[in-house]
């Protein structure tokens, strides 16, 4: 379980002293003193990138129209507008030059959402939305009782009231946990989450397509999806085995290697071969088809892209052009090949 923040240039310079959310006293040292030092990195992250690529900068609207035709959606039912494609895994271990190229390409293509975590580096421009996370790399070490939910929501409210962030969301939370956080926020006049970060791709559909839509309609929590290419599986590079230079060949990714070589993994590779034919019919690549398929879901506010080089990022950003090509007929054909379309409550009413 993780907690996410969204920071913009507005509201990060001074604490909020007014409004209904400031009525609750959240400065108790017992609830926030330890967390405050960690949360403060959110504001630092949101201010640390002011110097990147001024020499490449030009008008955002102009670049958007010329390059990808980036679309913008509200983050859930909040007033925050985010690009439908975001850049995830802004990694500090990359060479500065490569990282700068990736962020420049993304920005000049209309991307305004950059996702980071405690193990990433990140930053801001005045027109960007920066997100970061806590509890990266593992589960919370405590049982999620109502008391703990109250502590989490109270801490997030404190972060926002102090001007360190504008919004907060969840990552890898269940629908029940999100509803519990929302209930606590309403009960104690605190600030509820506005989004959930969830894994979503061809082979992972249940949560985003059946559980989260109900949450959106009930309380307005949107979806920021990640891993649209299933850790590289959907790129097709594992069709003939595991290349030595691939992520799955590295020791820390033994779990990925085992997943690819399992019986289910082999079945997925067979399905990807069929999906490649559809991509060719639509004059796009398989990764572009996979990302466009995620974006076709109206409940998804933004899809986070991961890229290790400029050409890969440019290719993935081109997925926006593929969205109109995924007609109802094509979508039905994809569902037939995948064979894993989850049944929503709406299906049972027809």
Beta strands, then each sheet from edge to edge (+ up, - down):
strand 1: 2-7
strand 2: 72-74
strand 3: 81-83
strand 4: 85-87
strand 5: 113-115
strand 6: 129-134
strand 7: 167-171
strand 8: 195-199
strand 9: 222-226
strand 10: 300-305
sheet 1: 4+ 10+ 9+ 8+ 7+ 1- 6+ 5+
sheet 2: 2+ 3-
end
